[in-house]
Amino acid sequence: MKPAILSWGILATGGIANTFARGVAASQTGRLAAVGSRTPESAARFAREHGVPRAHGSYEALLADPEVQAVYVSPPHPFHAEWAIRAAAAGKHVLCEKPLAMNRAGAERIVAAAQTHGVLLMEAFMYRCHPQTAKVVELVRNGSLGRVGLVQAAFSFHAAFKPEGRHWGKALGGGGILDVGCYPVSLARLIAGAVDGRPFADPVSITGAGRLHPQTGVDAYAAATLKFGGGMIAQVSCGVGLQQDNAARIYGDQGWLLVPEPWVPAREGGTVQILLNRAGAAPQEISISAPPLYAIEADTFAAALFAGAKSVPAMTPEDTLGNMTVLDAWRAAIGLAYDADRV
């Protein structure tokens, strides 16, 4: 029996939209139905490159397309809230790139719109859909590490300095915390929940430090310490102006786990390894094989939709709102505010 097929519309045509389009093409449940861009030329070019049957020269036209069932929202961060809300109002299911919004208040508006219009909503943390993440959670829950007390996770890269670009420009939501800091925060909250058999947990205290770029005012790099009610501590760091190992380490009283590729495991599909180190035993390399990462994300979203679920277990709206709360506090700790914070 053939699986049900979900017809996708791609809203915006940047780099991540191209990546997701390839994921849909490789998925078991998705087909590319349409693309919408701010210009007809960009939409047409994207459609040619990915074999998309309909190209719309505006986001509005994409949302009006009756063939589109779900929309992948991927413009720069400050535009997520507007277009996710408008997609929901158009009756389209919404997979929105992270961060869901610039702050928790914006995310709450998106969640409310999805609930009002009865559509499925997920923040696009693709790593949450990968079986590697499920394996990490399993190892925490089954006691392989003993009681987990510390998580260390980083996600940084060095982007060329373009003061008006999306990585460094404040008007486009630049800086590390919103772009990539959301990943280690979300993992820390996932692990803290797994320690106590819950989907996620929120920290009881957050301290942060960071360097704001003197020209644009966004965070070049930042670090935070999260303390959870069960006693677990997480040290997270990120940046758009710093190179790190981009790994995750989870420490328990009986062993520790190294995850070398936590955020983008086998983008094009294949096998990744995690390393389990237990006291008194030889290190154990655990291999996990899976299809292309973004195909898994598309199939995970579709599976929840076809099952009639109210949310996608990999990243529920409640989980997203908790994550946004931490990001808000982290930014406040280093004095980073955007225009959206003043609305």
C-alpha positions as CSV (number, residue, x, y, z in Angstrom):
1,M,0.0,0.0,0.0
2,K,1.4,3.4,-1.0
3,P,1.8,6.0,1.7
4,A,-0.3,9.1,1.7
5,I,1.3,12.0,0.0
6,L,1.6,15.5,1.4
7,S,1.8,18.4,-1.0
8,W,4.3,21.0,0.1
9,G,4.6,24.7,-0.7
10,I,8.0,26.3,-0.1
11,L,7.8,29.9,1.2
12,A,11.1,31.8,0.4
13,T,14.0,30.5,-1.8
14,G,17.1,30.8,0.4
15,G,19.7,28.2,1.1
16,I,17.7,26.3,3.7
17,A,14.7,26.2,1.4
18,N,16.8,24.5,-1.3
19,T,18.0,22.0,1.3
20,F,14.4,21.2,2.4
21,A,13.2,20.9,-1.2
22,R,15.8,18.2,-1.7
23,G,14.6,16.5,1.4
24,V,11.0,16.5,0.3
25,A,12.1,15.0,-3.0
26,A,13.9,12.2,-1.2
27,S,11.0,11.6,1.3
28,Q,8.5,8.8,1.3
29,T,5.5,11.0,1.8
30,G,6.1,14.4,0.3
31,R,5.8,16.1,-3.1
32,L,6.8,19.6,-4.1
33,A,3.7,21.3,-5.3
34,A,4.6,25.0,-5.4
35,V,7.2,27.6,-4.4
36,G,6.6,31.3,-3.6
37,S,9.2,34.0,-3.6
38,R,9.2,37.8,-3.4
39,T,10.0,37.9,-7.1
40,P,8.7,35.8,-10.1
41,E,12.3,35.4,-11.3
42,S,13.5,33.8,-8.0
43,A,10.5,31.6,-7.8
44,A,10.9,30.4,-11.4
45,R,14.6,29.7,-10.9
46,F,13.9,27.6,-7.8
47,A,11.1,25.8,-9.6
48,R,13.4,24.9,-12.5
49,E,16.2,23.6,-10.1
50,H,13.9,21.4,-8.1
51,G,11.2,20.4,-10.6
52,V,8.4,22.3,-8.8
53,P,5.3,22.5,-11.0
54,R,4.1,26.0,-9.9
55,A,6.1,29.1,-9.2
56,H,4.5,32.1,-7.5
57,G,6.0,35.6,-7.5
58,S,4.7,36.4,-4.1
59,Y,4.2,34.7,-0.8
60,E,0.5,35.6,-0.9
61,A,0.0,33.7,-4.1
62,L,1.6,30.6,-2.7
63,L,-0.8,30.7,0.3
64,A,-3.7,31.0,-2.0
65,D,-2.7,27.9,-4.1
66,P,-5.3,25.2,-3.4
67,E,-2.9,22.4,-4.3
68,V,-0.7,23.3,-1.3
69,Q,-1.5,21.4,1.9
70,A,1.6,22.3,4.0
71,V,3.9,25.2,3.9
72,Y,7.6,25.3,4.8
73,V,8.2,28.8,6.1
74,S,11.9,29.8,5.7
75,P,12.4,33.6,5.2
76,P,14.8,35.4,7.6
77,H,13.9,35.1,11.3
78,P,12.0,38.4,11.7
79,F,9.5,37.3,9.0
80,H,8.7,33.9,10.5
81,A,5.8,35.1,12.7
82,E,3.9,37.0,10.0
83,W,4.1,34.3,7.4
84,A,3.5,31.3,9.7
85,I,0.4,33.1,11.0
86,R,-0.8,33.9,7.5
87,A,-0.2,30.3,6.4
88,A,-2.2,29.0,9.3
89,A,-5.0,31.5,8.5
90,A,-5.0,30.2,4.9
91,G,-5.6,26.7,6.3
92,K,-2.1,25.4,5.5
93,H,-0.2,23.2,7.9
94,V,3.0,24.9,9.0
95,L,6.6,23.7,9.3
96,C,8.5,26.8,10.2
97,E,12.2,27.2,10.4
98,K,13.8,27.8,13.7
99,P,13.6,30.0,15.6
100,L,9.8,29.9,15.3
101,A,9.8,33.7,16.1
102,M,12.0,36.4,17.4
103,N,10.8,35.9,21.0
104,R,8.3,33.9,23.0
105,A,5.6,36.5,22.5
106,G,5.8,36.0,18.7
107,A,5.9,32.3,19.1
108,E,2.7,32.4,21.2
109,R,0.9,34.3,18.4
110,I,1.9,31.6,15.9
111,V,0.8,28.8,18.2
112,A,-2.5,30.5,18.8
113,A,-3.1,31.0,15.1
114,A,-2.4,27.3,14.4
115,Q,-4.8,26.3,17.2
116,T,-7.5,28.7,16.0
117,H,-7.4,27.4,12.4
118,G,-6.9,23.8,13.3
119,V,-3.6,23.3,11.5
120,L,-0.5,21.3,12.5
121,L,2.5,23.4,13.5
122,M,6.1,22.4,14.1
123,E,9.3,24.3,14.6
124,A,11.8,22.8,12.1
125,F,14.4,21.3,14.4
126,M,15.3,18.6,12.0
127,Y,17.8,16.9,14.4
128,R,14.9,16.1,16.7
129,C,13.5,13.8,14.0
130,H,16.6,11.8,13.4
131,P,17.0,8.4,15.0
132,Q,20.3,9.4,16.5
133,T,18.4,11.8,18.8
134,A,16.0,9.0,19.8
135,K,19.0,6.8,20.6
136,V,20.6,9.4,22.8
137,V,17.3,9.8,24.7
138,E,17.0,6.1,25.1
139,L,20.5,5.8,26.6
140,V,19.7,8.5,29.1
141,R,16.4,7.0,30.1
142,N,17.6,3.4,30.4
143,G,20.4,4.3,32.8
144,S,23.3,3.6,30.5
145,L,25.0,6.7,31.9
146,G,23.6,6.5,35.4
147,R,22.1,9.7,36.7
148,V,22.9,12.5,34.2
149,G,24.3,15.6,35.9
150,L,25.9,17.7,33.1
151,V,25.3,18.4,29.4
152,Q,27.8,20.4,27.3
153,A,26.7,21.4,23.8
154,A,27.9,23.9,21.2
155,F,26.9,25.1,17.8
156,S,29.0,27.8,16.2
157,F,30.5,28.8,12.8
158,H,32.4,31.8,11.5
159,A,30.4,33.7,8.9
160,A,32.0,36.4,6.8
161,F,31.1,39.8,8.2
162,K,28.4,41.4,6.2
163,P,26.7,44.1,8.4
164,E,23.5,43.9,6.4
165,G,23.4,40.1,6.0
166,R,21.3,37.7,7.9
167,H,24.1,36.4,10.1
168,W,25.3,39.8,11.3
169,G,22.5,42.3,10.5
170,K,20.3,43.2,13.4
171,A,17.3,44.0,11.1
172,L,17.4,40.4,9.9
173,G,17.7,38.8,13.3
174,G,21.4,38.2,13.1
175,G,23.6,36.7,15.8
176,G,24.3,33.3,17.2
177,I,21.7,32.8,19.9
178,L,18.6,32.8,17.6
179,D,20.3,31.2,14.6
180,V,22.1,28.3,16.3
181,G,22.0,28.7,20.1
182,C,18.5,27.4,19.9
183,Y,19.9,23.9,19.1
184,P,22.0,23.3,22.2
185,V,19.3,24.8,24.4
186,S,16.7,22.5,22.9
187,L,19.0,19.5,23.4
188,A,19.7,20.4,27.0
189,R,16.0,20.7,27.7
190,L,15.3,17.4,25.9
191,I,17.9,15.6,28.0
192,A,16.8,17.2,31.3
193,G,13.3,15.8,30.5
194,A,14.6,12.4,29.6
195,V,16.3,12.1,33.0
196,D,12.9,12.1,34.6
197,G,11.0,10.4,31.9
198,R,9.4,13.5,30.4
199,P,9.4,14.9,26.9
200,F,11.4,18.0,28.0
201,A,12.1,20.1,31.0
202,D,12.6,23.8,31.5
203,P,15.5,25.3,33.5
204,V,14.9,27.0,36.9
205,S,17.8,29.4,36.3
206,I,19.7,30.8,33.4
207,T,22.9,32.8,33.4
208,G,24.6,34.0,30.2
209,A,27.5,36.0,28.8
210,G,28.4,37.0,25.3
211,R,30.2,39.4,23.0
212,L,28.1,41.8,21.0
213,H,29.6,43.0,17.7
214,P,30.6,46.7,18.1
215,Q,29.2,47.6,14.7
216,T,25.9,45.7,14.5
217,G,25.1,44.9,18.1
218,V,24.3,41.2,17.5
219,D,26.0,38.4,19.5
220,A,29.1,37.2,17.8
221,Y,29.3,34.4,20.3
222,A,27.7,33.6,23.6
223,A,27.5,31.0,26.4
224,A,24.9,30.2,29.0
225,T,24.5,27.9,32.0
226,L,21.1,26.3,32.6
227,K,20.2,24.7,35.9
228,F,17.3,22.3,36.0
229,G,15.1,21.4,38.9
230,G,16.3,17.8,39.1
231,G,19.9,19.0,39.6
232,M,21.1,18.7,36.0
233,I,23.3,21.5,34.7
234,A,23.8,22.4,31.0
235,Q,26.6,24.5,29.5
236,V,25.6,25.7,26.1
237,S,27.5,28.0,23.6
238,C,27.0,29.3,20.1
239,G,28.2,31.9,17.7
240,V,28.4,33.2,14.1
241,G,31.9,34.5,14.7
242,L,33.6,31.5,16.3
243,Q,34.6,28.0,15.4
244,Q,33.8,25.2,17.9
245,D,33.6,21.5,17.7
246,N,29.8,21.6,17.5
247,A,29.5,18.4,19.5
248,A,27.4,17.4,22.5
249,R,28.6,15.6,25.6
250,I,26.3,14.1,28.2
251,Y,27.8,13.1,31.6
252,G,26.3,10.8,34.2
253,D,27.6,9.2,37.4
254,Q,28.2,5.9,35.6
255,G,29.5,7.1,32.2
256,W,29.3,9.7,29.5
257,L,28.2,10.0,25.9
258,L,29.9,11.9,23.0
259,V,27.7,12.9,20.1
260,P,30.1,14.3,17.4
261,E,27.3,15.4,15.0
262,P,24.2,16.2,17.0
263,W,22.7,18.9,14.8
264,V,23.2,17.8,11.2
265,P,23.7,14.1,11.4
266,A,24.3,12.6,7.9
267,R,22.6,15.4,6.0
268,E,22.4,13.3,2.8
269,G,21.7,10.1,4.6
270,G,24.1,7.4,5.9
271,T,25.6,6.4,9.2
272,V,26.7,8.4,12.2
273,Q,28.4,7.3,15.3
274,I,28.0,8.2,19.0
275,L,30.5,7.0,21.6
276,L,29.4,5.5,24.9
277,N,32.0,5.6,27.7
278,R,31.1,3.6,30.8
279,A,33.2,3.4,34.0
280,G,35.4,0.3,33.9
281,A,34.5,-0.7,30.3
282,A,36.0,-0.1,26.9
283,P,34.4,2.7,24.9
284,Q,31.5,1.5,22.8
285,E,30.9,3.0,19.3
286,I,27.2,3.0,18.4
287,S,26.2,3.4,14.8
288,I,22.9,4.8,13.6
289,S,21.9,4.7,9.9
290,A,19.1,6.7,8.4
291,P,17.8,8.4,5.2
292,P,18.6,12.0,4.4
293,L,18.0,14.3,7.4
294,Y,15.5,16.6,5.8
295,A,13.6,13.7,4.2
296,I,13.2,12.4,7.7
297,E,11.9,15.7,8.9
298,A,9.3,15.9,6.1
299,D,8.2,12.3,6.7
300,T,8.0,12.9,10.5
301,F,5.7,15.9,10.0
302,A,3.5,14.1,7.5
303,A,3.2,11.0,9.7
304,A,1.9,13.1,12.6
305,L,-0.5,14.9,10.2
306,F,-1.9,11.7,8.7
307,A,-2.3,10.2,12.2
308,G,-4.5,13.1,13.2
309,A,-2.1,14.2,15.9
310,K,-2.5,17.7,17.4
311,S,1.3,18.2,17.4
312,V,4.5,16.5,16.2
313,P,6.1,14.7,19.1
314,A,9.6,15.5,17.9
315,M,9.0,19.2,18.6
316,T,5.6,20.2,20.1
317,P,4.4,23.8,20.4
318,E,4.8,23.6,24.2
319,D,8.4,22.5,23.7
320,T,9.0,25.4,21.4
321,L,7.6,27.9,23.8
322,G,9.8,26.7,26.6
323,N,12.8,27.0,24.2
324,M,11.9,30.5,23.3
325,T,11.7,31.4,27.0
326,V,15.3,30.4,27.5
327,L,16.5,32.2,24.4
328,D,14.7,35.4,25.6
329,A,16.4,35.1,29.0
330,W,19.8,34.4,27.4
331,R,19.5,37.4,25.2
332,A,18.4,39.6,28.1
333,A,21.5,38.4,30.1
334,I,23.8,39.8,27.4
335,G,21.8,42.9,26.6
336,L,20.6,41.8,23.1
337,A,17.3,43.2,22.0
338,Y,15.6,43.3,18.6
339,D,12.8,45.5,17.2
340,A,10.4,42.7,17.8
341,D,11.1,42.9,21.5
342,R,9.7,46.4,21.6
343,V,6.4,45.6,20.0
